[in-house]
Amino acid sequence: MGRIRDLDESRHGHGGLLAFRALGATVLALGLVIPWGPAAEADPPVDPPSAAEVSAARDAVAAGTLDVQQAEAALVSLRSELEAAQVRVQVAAADYAEAQQAVEEAEQEVASARAAAKKAHAGEVTARAGLAEVYRASARDSGLGSLGIAFEAESVPDMVGRSAAERAVQRKLGGAMVEYQEARASSESADARWNAAKKQRDAAADQAKAAFDAARTAADDLEVRTRAAEAERQALVERLAQLRQTSVTIEREREAARAAAAEAARETEARAELERQQEAQIDAVAPGGARAERPDETAADDGGSGSSGGSAPAPAPAPAPAPRPAPVGPPTSGVAVGSEGLGIGAVAWARTKIGAPYLLGAAGPSAYDCSGLTMMSWASQGVDITRTSRSQYLAVGKVGYGSLRPGDLIFYGSDPNEPSSIYHVAMYTGGGMMIEATLPGHPLSENPLRLSGAMPFAGRP
């Protein structure tokens, strides 16, 4: 509320009322005559205002104008603060989703290592039993070695046969010993792997807990900031109404129009920046080769399939660029591009979840985070796109924003060249709209397509 106190404690604290009264004096001072009543009736003579009164009136008008500008700037600042806080929550949520995925992978490794250890232990027991049997067989020898064989042999052929049998026993004993040693080494290695897996799982669990706590703290902070910002915004709107001698309703409409204009300007700038980033990445991937599709339009739709009835039109397109040769799609690292029907099916499934609550790290059936929603939407069509927004970006094919179709994924990050900076993913539904799970306290919803903060390419499973 500091901005409000600054406005109210200015030296022109009476704001609009003083400006209004003083402005009347200024009008009189300038010699303007406003008819009042029948022409036959003349107003009583009024003493002209003094130079001090005229100066005070002008100062009051200037102060009122300044207060209006300060209030409007404060509202812009509030919006920026909340947007930054929302991004912090989404970054923390993405970190938690990755940490949670690491825990699940560690649990799988623990299970696999435990199974391998049990198998290795069983092999060691079998090898030990075999070794013991060979030792028992060898113990039946007289213990005199070759000399004992010679004494006990009844003939030369018998001696040769006994010698061959001893060599066979020795070979079997040696083989049993090697088998046992290998089984024991395998068992020890499996035990070591199991112990390492358990340590990794515990470390991943600790990291996931820390990530969850950070995300929860960020979400709680955002909630507090939002309440405070809404209270301050309401006070600012009321102050603007007072300064301008208008109603709160009118000032709310003006504030909404200012916010919409600012968002439209930002989207226009984002489209231009995305085109620049696409050009840079395409040139880096295939210098002098085939060029990727450029997003000459915000979202070239497929004739309306998958749209939400056209209730929210797509943002106004940027000025059309100069004609260029028809380009080809960008490299997709061998990822197969799914059929359009699968995308429409994924959208239809996602729409059944509209209104479901957002929950950190959730992938259904009753609550979701952003990547949990996109994963399960495509899983409903038999397509695995992985669990987290960052891994999904790496797993899907890449398409330009001018070629979006229902089911395509829109990724948001802080660095266009770094997938690890991704903090949010949404799914394009057609008609300039997308469906997303955004923040704690915000149910899953279908919203106008946003390109501000988007990665250079959209994704197509």
DOPA-521774 format. One line per field, with one value per residue (C-alpha): residue number from 1; x negated, y negated, z negated. Coordinates in nm, 4 decimals, decimal comma. Each point is the difference from the previous one (the first is absolute). Layout:
BEGIN
resi <- c(NUM  ...) $
east <- c(X  ...) $
north <- c(Y  ...) $
up <- c(Z  ...) $
end
This chain:
BEGIN
resi <- c(1  2  3  4  5  6  7  8  9  10  11  12  13  14  15  16  17  18  19  20  21  22  23  24  25  26  27  28  29  30  31  32  33  34  35  36  37  38  39  40  41  42  43  44  45  46  47  48  49  50  51  52  53  54  55  56  57  58  59  60  61  62  63  64  65  66  67  68  69  70  71  72  73  74  75  76  77  78  79  80  81  82  83  84  85  86  87  88  89  90  91  92  93  94  95  96  97  98  99  100  101  102  103  104  105  106  107  108  109  110  111  112  113  114  115  116  117  118  119  120  121  122  123  124  125  126  127  128  129  130  131  132  133  134  135  136  137  138  139  140  141  142  143  144  145  146  147  148  149  150  151  152  153  154  155  156  157  158  159  160  161  162  163  164  165  166  167  168  169  170  171  172  173  174  175  176  177  178  179  180  181  182  183  184  185  186  187  188  189  190  191  192  193  194  195  196  197  198  199  200  201  202  203  204  205  206  207  208  209  210  211  212  213  214  215  216  217  218  219  220  221  222  223  224  225  226  227  228  229  230  231  232  233  234  235  236  237  238  239  240  241  242  243  244  245  246  247  248  249  250  251  252  253  254  255  256  257  258  259  260  261  262  263  264  265  266  267  268  269  270  271  272  273  274  275  276  277  278  279  280  281  282  283  284  285  286  287  288  289  290  291  292  293  294  295  296  297  298  299  300  301  302  303  304  305  306  307  308  309  310  311  312  313  314  315  316  317  318  319  320  321  322  323  324  325  326  327  328  329  330  331  332  333  334  335  336  337  338  339  340  341  342  343  344  345  346  347  348  349  350  351  352  353  354  355  356  357  358  359  360  361  362  363  364  365  366  367  368  369  370  371  372  373  374  375  376  377  378  379  380  381  382  383  384  385  386  387  388  389  390  391  392  393  394  395  396  397  398  399  400  401  402  403  404  405  406  407  408  409  410  411  412  413  414  415  416  417  418  419  420  421  422  423  424  425  426  427  428  429  430  431  432  433  434  435  436  437  438  439  440  441  442  443  444  445  446  447  448  449  450  451  452  453  454  455  456  457  458  459  460  461) $
east <- c(0,0000  -0,3101  0,0839  0,3407  -0,1494  -0,2487  0,2852  0,2178  -0,2793  -0,1073  0,0111  0,3089  0,1838  0,3484  -0,0763  0,2999  0,2250  -0,2613  -0,0854  0,3659  0,0620  -0,3212  0,0650  0,3219  -0,1964  -0,2441  0,2828  0,1242  -0,3489  -0,0303  0,3112  0,2252  0,3724  0,2292  0,3720  0,2005  0,3736  0,2031  -0,1949  0,1827  -0,1369  -0,3589  -0,2246  -0,1095  -0,3470  -0,2781  -0,3365  -0,2709  -0,2239  -0,3350  -0,3201  -0,0593  0,3399  -0,0673  -0,3394  0,1500  0,2661  -0,2580  -0,2112  0,3030  0,0795  -0,3613  -0,0048  0,3185  -0,1467  -0,3175  0,2011  0,1866  -0,3262  -0,1443  0,3071  -0,0068  -0,3727  0,0649  0,2574  -0,2481  -0,2601  0,2487  0,0702  -0,3722  -0,0639  0,2772  -0,1144  -0,3553  0,1328  0,2089  -0,3053  -0,1924  0,2743  -0,0009  -0,3797  0,0161  0,2812  -0,2052  -0,2978  0,2219  0,1412  -0,3545  -0,1031  0,3064  -0,0834  -0,3520  0,1467  0,2177  -0,2975  -0,2090  0,2741  -0,0022  -0,3777  0,0266  0,2540  -0,2138  -0,3162  0,1770  0,1196  -0,3524  -0,1439  0,2448  -0,0832  -0,3725  0,0351  0,1843  -0,2767  -0,2608  0,1823  0,0214  -0,3678  -0,0980  0,1999  -0,1642  -0,3439  0,0700  0,1114  -0,3196  -0,2079  0,1821  -0,0688  -0,3666  -0,0249  0,0566  -0,3484  -0,2687  -0,1756  -0,3229  0,0594  -0,1733  -0,1905  0,3230  0,1480  -0,3017  0,0192  0,3726  -0,0026  0,0252  -0,1407  -0,1384  0,3357  0,1573  -0,2626  0,0610  0,3712  -0,0394  -0,2318  0,2469  0,2753  -0,2089  -0,0653  0,3688  0,0720  -0,2616  0,1474  0,3442  -0,1329  -0,1729  0,3115  0,2173  -0,2409  0,0048  0,3793  0,0283  -0,2410  0,1884  0,3332  -0,1345  -0,1417  0,3316  0,1842  -0,2281  0,0389  0,3778  -0,0032  -0,2113  0,2380  0,2979  -0,1577  -0,0943  0,3533  0,1468  -0,2324  0,0935  0,3672  -0,0365  -0,1916  0,2635  0,2742  -0,1723  -0,0386  0,3638  0,1106  -0,2144  0,1392  0,3544  -0,0566  -0,1456  0,2963  0,2486  -0,1741  0,0014  0,3682  0,0855  -0,1993  0,1857  0,3319  -0,0968  -0,1293  0,3160  0,2261  -0,2109  -0,0169  0,3751  0,0587  -0,2494  0,1433  0,3490  -0,1267  -0,1833  0,3079  0,2061  -0,2682  0,0061  0,3777  -0,0351  -0,2701  0,1901  0,3447  0,1201  0,1465  -0,1946  0,1670  -0,1336  -0,3503  0,0131  0,0913  -0,2850  -0,2425  0,1200  -0,0454  -0,3520  -0,0903  0,1411  -0,1919  -0,3212  0,0544  0,0657  -0,3184  -0,1968  0,1399  -0,0921  -0,3530  -0,0117  0,0993  -0,2786  -0,2506  0,1088  -0,0521  -0,3499  -0,0798  0,1318  -0,2170  -0,3049  0,0598  0,0746  -0,3175  -0,1976  0,1453  -0,0121  -0,2206  0,0535  0,2473  0,3744  0,1772  0,2698  0,3528  0,0369  0,2941  0,1293  0,3303  0,0679  0,1825  0,1123  0,2988  0,1372  0,3339  0,1289  -0,0262  -0,0544  0,0897  0,2098  0,2812  -0,1917  0,0905  -0,3541  -0,1655  -0,3707  -0,2245  -0,0247  -0,2708  -0,3122  -0,0413  -0,0519  -0,3655  -0,1261  0,0767  -0,2548  -0,0477  0,2006  -0,2267  -0,0237  0,0373  -0,2911  -0,2067  0,1803  -0,2892  0,1749  0,3136  0,3109  0,2634  0,3415  0,3158  0,2477  0,2685  -0,2102  -0,0427  0,3739  0,0561  -0,2531  0,1784  0,3386  -0,1353  -0,1612  0,3247  0,1677  -0,2411  0,0837  0,0786  -0,2140  -0,2345  -0,3691  -0,2233  -0,3800  -0,1416  0,3409  0,0903  0,3607  0,2482  0,1587  -0,2760  -0,2887  -0,3019  -0,0859  -0,2077  0,2193  0,2948  -0,1839  -0,1505  0,3333  0,1789  -0,2362  -0,0125  0,3762  -0,0921  -0,2683  -0,2911  -0,2700  -0,1545  -0,1808  0,0897  -0,1542  0,0324  -0,3773  -0,0239  0,3139  -0,1641  -0,2911  0,2257  0,2395  -0,0419  -0,0314  0,2415  0,0338  0,2810  0,1490  0,0695  0,1629  0,2767  0,2012  -0,2124  -0,3253  -0,1893  -0,1059  -0,3054  -0,1080  -0,3517  -0,2388  -0,2712  0,0988  -0,3191  0,0211  0,2694  -0,0909  0,1434  0,3523  0,2509  0,3443  0,1765  0,3487  0,1896  0,1377  0,3684  0,0726  0,1599  -0,2812  0,0640  -0,1946  0,0733  -0,2310  -0,0532  -0,1684  -0,0329  0,1169  0,3452  0,0783  0,2143  -0,0887  0,1311  0,0051  -0,1541  -0,1081  -0,3330  -0,2987  -0,3333  -0,1776  -0,2699  0,0551  -0,2881  -0,0957  0,1939  0,3176  -0,0008  0,1934  0,0046) $
north <- c(0,0000  -0,2236  -0,1383  -0,1150  -0,1753  -0,1754  -0,1256  -0,1078  -0,1730  -0,2219  -0,3721  -0,0108  0,2520  -0,1299  0,1109  -0,0084  -0,2248  -0,2723  0,0377  -0,0267  -0,3113  -0,1659  0,0792  -0,2008  -0,2920  0,0407  -0,0053  -0,3259  -0,1379  0,0693  -0,2072  0,2809  -0,0553  0,2989  -0,0790  0,0741  -0,0430  -0,2308  -0,2376  -0,2957  0,0746  -0,1007  0,1657  -0,2228  -0,1413  0,2223  -0,1229  0,1442  0,2559  -0,1112  0,1174  0,2222  0,1693  0,0621  0,1477  0,2202  0,1227  0,0914  0,1757  0,1952  0,1157  0,1017  0,1825  0,1858  0,1035  0,1175  0,2004  0,1704  0,0921  0,1319  0,2112  0,1451  0,0741  0,1704  0,2272  0,0947  0,0769  0,2186  0,2044  0,0490  0,1092  0,2580  0,1370  0,0410  0,1764  0,2333  0,0944  0,0761  0,2383  0,1715  0,0350  0,1555  0,2301  0,1145  0,0653  0,2075  0,2013  0,0852  0,0899  0,2172  0,1729  0,0634  0,1652  0,2277  0,0961  0,0610  0,2211  0,2031  0,0344  0,1132  0,2644  0,1157  0,0062  0,1924  0,2624  0,0281  0,0375  0,2761  0,1819  -0,0409  0,1302  0,3062  0,0558  -0,0240  0,2613  0,2339  -0,0484  0,0626  0,3214  0,1159  -0,0799  0,1960  0,3022  -0,0058  -0,0221  0,3004  0,1965  -0,0901  0,0979  0,3619  -0,0039  0,1529  -0,3288  0,1412  -0,1552  0,1715  0,2369  0,1153  0,0668  0,2106  0,2055  0,0560  0,0793  0,3656  -0,0495  -0,2647  -0,0588  -0,0288  -0,2565  -0,2036  0,0070  -0,1082  -0,2843  -0,1235  0,0132  -0,2036  -0,2626  -0,0121  -0,0486  -0,2740  -0,1751  0,0229  -0,1301  -0,2880  -0,0820  0,0117  -0,2324  -0,2499  0,0178  -0,0605  -0,2924  -0,1592  0,0543  -0,1523  -0,3002  -0,0434  0,0162  -0,2594  -0,2247  0,0361  -0,0866  -0,3082  -0,1029  0,0463  -0,2081  -0,2717  0,0016  -0,0406  -0,2920  -0,1607  0,0506  -0,1579  -0,2951  -0,0415  0,0144  -0,2713  -0,2143  0,0534  -0,1015  -0,3140  -0,0802  0,0549  -0,2214  -0,2713  0,0237  -0,0046  -0,3017  -0,1814  0,0798  -0,1230  -0,3177  -0,0533  0,0403  -0,2639  -0,2325  0,0449  -0,0922  -0,3053  -0,1017  0,0316  -0,2200  -0,2561  0,0158  -0,0666  -0,2993  -0,1332  0,0326  -0,1847  -0,2684  -0,0390  -0,0370  -0,2712  -0,1828  0,0094  -0,0616  0,3295  0,3255  0,3024  0,2043  -0,2308  0,0151  0,3777  0,0085  -0,2370  0,2174  0,3128  -0,1763  -0,1115  0,3558  0,1422  -0,2530  0,0776  0,3742  -0,0488  -0,2033  0,2628  0,2790  -0,1932  -0,0428  0,3692  0,1106  -0,2046  0,1331  0,3612  -0,0411  -0,1322  0,2893  0,2537  -0,1400  0,0115  0,3605  0,1221  -0,1597  0,1593  0,3483  0,0050  -0,2775  -0,0347  0,2889  0,0385  -0,2743  0,0555  -0,1277  -0,3579  -0,1078  -0,2697  0,0077  0,0342  0,3302  0,1222  0,2099  0,3089  -0,1452  -0,0200  0,3656  0,0296  -0,3612  -0,1046  -0,1593  -0,3164  -0,1734  -0,1348  -0,0994  0,0423  -0,3021  -0,2382  0,1154  -0,2017  -0,1785  0,2562  0,0395  -0,0145  0,3135  0,2783  0,3386  0,2776  0,1450  0,3536  0,1202  -0,0308  0,3039  0,2205  0,2265  0,3058  -0,0453  0,1170  -0,2686  0,1198  -0,0045  -0,2847  0,2356  0,0900  -0,3676  -0,0625  0,2999  -0,1316  -0,3359  0,1655  0,1952  -0,3102  -0,1952  0,2555  -0,1148  -0,3717  -0,1207  0,2673  -0,1416  -0,0646  0,2082  -0,0023  0,3159  0,1494  0,1937  0,0925  0,1347  -0,2917  -0,2661  -0,0931  -0,2179  -0,1402  0,2908  0,2549  -0,1291  0,0078  0,3428  0,1580  -0,1708  0,1628  0,3247  0,0244  0,0347  0,2613  -0,2440  -0,0336  -0,3484  0,0442  -0,1581  -0,3475  -0,3111  -0,0078  0,3612  -0,0398  -0,2853  0,2296  0,2943  -0,1611  -0,1235  -0,3754  -0,2138  -0,3709  -0,1983  -0,0660  0,3731  0,0694  0,2579  0,1450  0,2054  -0,1871  -0,1056  -0,3540  -0,0188  -0,3017  -0,0641  -0,2732  0,0891  0,0885  0,2024  0,1973  0,2666  0,0214  -0,3523  0,1188  -0,0523  0,0503  0,1888  -0,0426  0,1736  -0,1809  0,0751  -0,1944  -0,3348  -0,1937  0,1751  0,2346  0,2094  -0,0037  0,0669  -0,3169  -0,0564  0,1236  -0,1404  -0,0326  0,2797  0,1434  -0,2369  -0,0818  -0,3400  -0,2133  0,1039  -0,1799  -0,0305  -0,2232  0,2131  0,2896  0,2134  -0,0528  0,3030  0,1737  0,3771  0,2709  0,3524) $
up <- c(0,0000  0,0006  0,3406  -0,1286  -0,2996  0,2268  0,2117  -0,2928  -0,1884  0,2873  -0,0530  0,2181  -0,2103  0,0875  0,3585  0,2292  -0,2119  -0,0262  0,3675  0,0951  -0,2093  0,1010  0,3623  -0,0261  -0,1276  0,2870  0,2511  -0,1483  -0,0018  0,3693  0,0631  0,1174  -0,0455  -0,0401  0,0458  -0,3115  0,0168  0,2284  0,2175  -0,1503  -0,3450  -0,0535  -0,2568  -0,2823  0,0472  -0,1225  -0,1057  0,2233  -0,1703  -0,1177  0,1605  -0,3047  0,0451  0,3698  -0,0815  -0,2714  0,2427  0,2605  -0,2628  -0,1171  0,3555  0,0536  -0,3321  0,0848  0,3356  -0,1710  -0,2527  0,2839  0,1702  -0,3244  -0,0652  0,3517  -0,0302  -0,3335  0,1641  0,2729  -0,2653  -0,1865  0,3119  0,0614  -0,3585  0,0140  0,3353  -0,1325  -0,3095  0,2183  0,2049  -0,3201  -0,1051  0,3398  -0,0032  -0,3462  0,1133  0,3017  -0,2282  -0,2260  0,2915  0,1096  -0,3543  -0,0361  0,3280  -0,1291  -0,3093  0,2130  0,2169  -0,3127  -0,1408  0,3213  -0,0207  -0,3617  0,0984  0,2918  -0,2134  -0,2738  0,2500  0,1423  -0,3504  -0,0878  0,3228  -0,0627  -0,3552  0,1297  0,2550  -0,2726  -0,2099  0,2988  0,0826  -0,3606  -0,0063  0,3229  -0,1358  -0,3167  0,2042  0,2039  -0,3179  -0,1437  0,3179  -0,0090  -0,3649  0,0988  0,1515  -0,2230  -0,0159  0,1518  0,3378  0,2937  -0,2313  -0,1608  0,3403  0,0920  -0,3225  0,0300  0,3723  0,0867  0,3462  0,2289  0,1688  -0,3431  -0,1017  0,3149  -0,0627  -0,3589  0,1027  0,2558  -0,2597  -0,2418  0,2655  0,0701  -0,3694  -0,0206  0,3009  -0,1510  -0,3289  0,1744  0,2003  -0,3098  -0,1765  0,2877  0,0188  -0,3708  0,0074  0,2896  -0,1739  -0,3198  0,1872  0,1804  -0,3305  -0,1560  0,3062  -0,0145  -0,3695  0,0728  0,2784  -0,2302  -0,2753  0,2502  0,1388  -0,3459  -0,0729  0,3332  -0,0780  -0,3423  0,1474  0,2718  -0,2610  -0,2045  0,3116  0,0936  -0,3479  0,0167  0,3465  -0,1209  -0,3041  0,2248  0,2374  -0,2865  -0,1559  0,3346  0,0474  -0,3502  0,0620  0,3263  -0,1803  -0,2563  0,2711  0,2034  -0,2901  -0,0823  0,3661  0,0430  -0,3031  0,1253  0,3508  -0,1335  -0,1973  0,3049  0,2184  -0,2595  -0,0183  0,3772  -0,0079  -0,2627  0,1924  0,3263  -0,1487  0,1546  -0,1312  -0,1192  0,2755  0,2695  -0,1478  -0,0145  0,3667  0,0783  -0,1980  0,1837  0,3341  -0,0964  -0,1038  0,3249  0,2074  -0,1876  0,0507  0,3726  0,0353  -0,1862  0,2194  0,3144  -0,1304  -0,0991  0,3510  0,1522  -0,2512  0,0591  0,3730  -0,0631  -0,2349  0,2489  0,2753  -0,2285  -0,1092  0,3514  0,1330  -0,2835  0,0634  0,3810  0,1387  0,3726  0,0030  -0,0158  -0,1865  -0,2597  0,0080  -0,1178  -0,2184  0,2352  -0,1870  -0,3695  0,0425  0,3404  -0,1023  0,1669  0,0983  -0,3550  -0,1008  -0,3713  -0,0705  -0,2946  0,1949  0,0862  -0,3253  -0,0354  0,3278  0,0544  -0,0586  0,2905  0,2433  0,0566  0,3346  0,2761  0,0966  0,3540  0,2073  -0,0302  0,1665  -0,1649  -0,2715  -0,1344  -0,3565  -0,2440  -0,1047  -0,2512  -0,1074  0,1392  -0,2105  0,1822  0,0431  -0,1178  0,2068  -0,0242  -0,1289  -0,3034  -0,0843  0,0213  -0,2258  -0,2528  -0,0043  -0,0492  -0,2964  -0,1521  0,0243  -0,2248  -0,2727  0,0192  -0,3507  -0,1670  -0,2671  0,0521  -0,2271  -0,0140  0,1535  0,0792  0,3148  -0,0750  -0,0304  -0,1853  -0,0015  0,2299  0,0456  0,3443  0,1335  -0,1751  0,2042  0,3335  -0,0722  -0,0887  0,2904  0,2483  -0,1980  0,0591  0,3688  -0,0671  0,0369  -0,2679  -0,0124  -0,3395  -0,3314  -0,0327  0,2148  0,0590  0,1126  0,2116  0,1926  0,0834  0,0891  0,2505  0,3544  0,0581  0,2043  0,0695  -0,1579  0,3413  0,0327  -0,3360  -0,0121  -0,2893  -0,2373  0,0625  -0,3111  -0,0900  -0,2267  -0,2074  -0,1231  -0,1061  0,2565  0,3589  0,0463  -0,3230  -0,0498  -0,3693  -0,0398  0,0942  -0,2800  0,1619  0,2785  0,1456  0,2812  0,3042  0,0528  0,3207  0,0709  -0,1688  -0,3325  -0,2259  -0,3088  -0,3004  -0,3672  -0,1190  -0,3745  -0,3398  -0,0663  0,3719  0,1489  0,3404  0,2660  0,3707  0,0741  0,2964  0,1481  -0,1544  0,1759  -0,2499  -0,1602  0,2422  0,1274  0,3656  0,1231  -0,1040  -0,0473  0,1828  -0,1501) $
end
